[in-house]
Amino acid sequence: MSILFLILFVMAGLHFIYEGIILPSIRLELRHKLYALRDKLRRLKIEDQNLPDEVFMNLQDSINGLLNILPLINITFFRRLVREIYSNRDLQKRMDQRVQLYQSINSTEVNGILSALDKTWMYALVLNCMVAILYLLPLFLLYELITCLKKLLLRQNVTNLQKIIHKAALTPATELNSYALKDSTAAYAFR
């Protein structure tokens, strides 16, 4: 019981260190990358007059949206978002229009910004869910330990069973009959 308490205490400490110290500094780095990405988009708009305002506004809106929800992105949020995208026809239509708009622009800079935005989204999702690994790792290790022990025991039992069957097969008939007759039901069956 004290070992379980110690393990839970260590896990809670690691959770606190990750969520309270490590993750905020990584999120700050992600924020800086998003600010740089937004600055790159703004510089692109200033230098390239052919970039449509709608593309610029949509991309800037996406970057700002990610900046606002960066700490909130996790599996639950992502699942709700995907469910909303597939159930809300209006949202789905708007997103399809955005995708078509981006695909109609043949700009390597815009594609680079989109790619960087996708990577940042994925990185934020993984980082915000990383602490779940801390809690799932012991369960995974326990499952692997049980699986290995089960395989070892089954292999051991199969080997022992094969040896016993081999010895039984080599046992003389007189001894087999004497063992069989000791059991009253077996003796009754042989009569």
C-alpha positions in Angstrom: 0.0 0.0 0.0 2.8 2.4 0.8 4.5 1.6 -2.5 1.3 2.5 -4.3 1.1 5.8 -2.4 4.7 6.5 -3.2 4.1 5.8 -6.9 1.1 8.1 -7.0 3.0 10.8 -5.2 5.8 10.6 -7.7 3.4 10.7 -10.6 1.6 13.7 -9.1 5.0 15.4 -8.7 5.9 14.7 -12.3 2.5 15.9 -13.5 3.0 19.2 -11.5 6.5 19.7 -13.0 5.3 19.0 -16.5 2.1 21.0 -16.4 3.5 23.9 -14.2 7.0 24.3 -15.4 7.9 22.6 -18.6 4.7 22.9 -20.6 4.2 26.7 -20.1 7.7 27.4 -21.4 7.1 25.1 -24.5 3.8 26.9 -25.1 5.6 30.2 -24.9 7.9 29.0 -27.6 4.9 28.0 -29.7 3.4 31.4 -29.2 6.6 33.0 -30.4 6.5 30.8 -33.5 2.9 31.7 -34.2 3.7 35.5 -33.8 6.6 35.0 -36.3 4.2 33.2 -38.6 1.7 36.0 -38.3 4.4 38.6 -39.0 5.5 36.6 -42.0 1.9 36.6 -43.3 1.6 40.4 -42.8 4.9 41.0 -44.5 3.7 38.8 -47.4 0.5 40.9 -47.6 2.6 44.1 -47.7 5.0 42.8 -50.3 2.6 40.8 -52.5 -0.3 43.0 -53.6 -1.8 40.0 -55.5 -2.6 38.1 -52.2 -6.4 38.3 -51.8 -7.6 40.1 -48.7 -9.9 37.1 -48.0 -6.9 34.7 -47.8 -5.0 37.1 -45.7 -7.9 37.7 -43.3 -8.7 34.0 -43.0 -5.1 32.9 -42.3 -4.6 35.7 -39.8 -7.9 34.7 -38.1 -6.7 31.1 -38.0 -3.4 32.1 -36.4 -5.1 34.4 -33.9 -7.6 31.6 -33.0 -4.8 29.2 -32.4 -3.0 31.7 -30.2 -6.2 32.1 -28.1 -6.8 28.4 -27.6 -3.3 27.1 -27.4 -3.5 25.8 -23.8 -7.0 24.3 -24.4 -6.1 22.0 -27.2 -6.4 18.4 -26.0 -8.0 15.2 -27.1 -11.4 16.1 -25.7 -11.4 19.5 -27.4 -10.2 18.0 -30.7 -12.9 15.3 -30.6 -15.6 17.9 -29.9 -14.3 20.1 -32.7 -14.3 17.2 -35.2 -17.8 16.2 -34.1 -18.9 19.8 -34.6 -17.3 20.0 -38.0 -19.0 16.8 -39.2 -22.4 17.6 -37.7 -22.7 21.3 -38.5 -23.3 21.7 -42.2 -22.8 25.5 -42.1 -19.4 25.2 -40.4 -18.5 22.4 -42.8 -19.4 24.5 -45.8 -17.4 27.5 -44.6 -14.3 25.3 -44.0 -14.7 23.7 -47.4 -14.8 27.2 -48.9 -11.6 28.1 -47.0 -9.9 25.0 -48.2 -10.9 25.7 -51.8 -9.7 29.3 -51.4 -6.3 28.2 -50.2 -6.0 25.6 -53.0 -6.8 28.2 -55.6 -3.8 30.3 -54.5 -0.6 28.9 -56.0 1.7 30.6 -53.5 4.5 28.7 -51.9 4.6 31.2 -49.1 0.9 30.7 -48.3 1.3 26.9 -48.5 4.4 27.2 -46.2 2.3 29.2 -43.7 -0.5 26.7 -43.8 1.9 23.8 -43.3 3.5 25.5 -40.4 0.1 26.2 -38.9 -0.9 22.6 -39.3 2.4 21.4 -37.6 1.9 23.9 -34.7 -1.7 22.6 -34.2 -0.5 19.0 -34.1 2.5 19.9 -31.8 0.1 21.7 -29.4 -2.2 18.7 -29.4 0.6 16.3 -28.6 2.2 18.5 -26.0 -1.1 19.2 -24.1 -1.9 15.4 -24.1 1.6 14.3 -23.1 0.8 14.1 -19.4 -1.7 11.4 -20.2 1.3 9.2 -21.1 2.5 9.5 -17.5 -0.7 7.9 -16.3 -1.1 5.4 -19.1 2.5 4.2 -19.0 2.1 2.2 -15.8 -1.0 0.6 -17.2 0.8 -0.3 -20.4 3.8 -1.7 -18.5 1.4 -3.7 -16.3 -0.3 -5.1 -19.4 3.0 -6.0 -21.0 4.2 -7.7 -17.8 1.0 -9.7 -17.6 1.3 -10.7 -21.2 4.9 -11.8 -20.8 4.1 -13.7 -17.7 1.1 -15.4 -19.4 3.2 -16.4 -22.4 6.0 -17.7 -20.1 3.5 -19.7 -18.0 1.7 -21.0 -21.0 5.0 -22.0 -22.6 6.1 -23.6 -19.3 2.7 -25.5 -18.9 2.7 -26.6 -22.5 6.3 -27.9 -22.1 5.4 -29.7 -18.8 2.2 -31.0 -20.3 4.1 -32.4 -23.3 6.6 -34.1 -21.0 3.8 -35.6 -18.9 2.0 -36.9 -22.0 5.2 -38.3 -23.4 5.8 -40.1 -20.1 2.2 -41.3 -20.0 2.5 -42.7 -23.5 5.6 -44.6 -22.5 4.0 -46.1 -19.3 3.5 -49.8 -19.5 -0.1 -51.0 -19.9 -0.2 -52.9 -16.6 0.6 -49.8 -14.7 -1.9 -47.7 -16.7 -4.6 -50.3 -15.9 -3.7 -50.3 -12.2 -4.0 -46.5 -12.1 -7.2 -46.5 -14.0 -8.7 -49.2 -11.7 -8.0 -47.1 -8.6 -10.6 -44.7 -9.7 -14.0 -46.2 -8.9 -15.8 -44.8 -11.9 -13.0 -45.9 -14.2 -13.1 -49.4 -12.6 -16.8 -49.5 -13.1 -16.4 -48.5 -16.7 -13.9 -51.2 -17.4 -16.0 -54.1 -16.0 
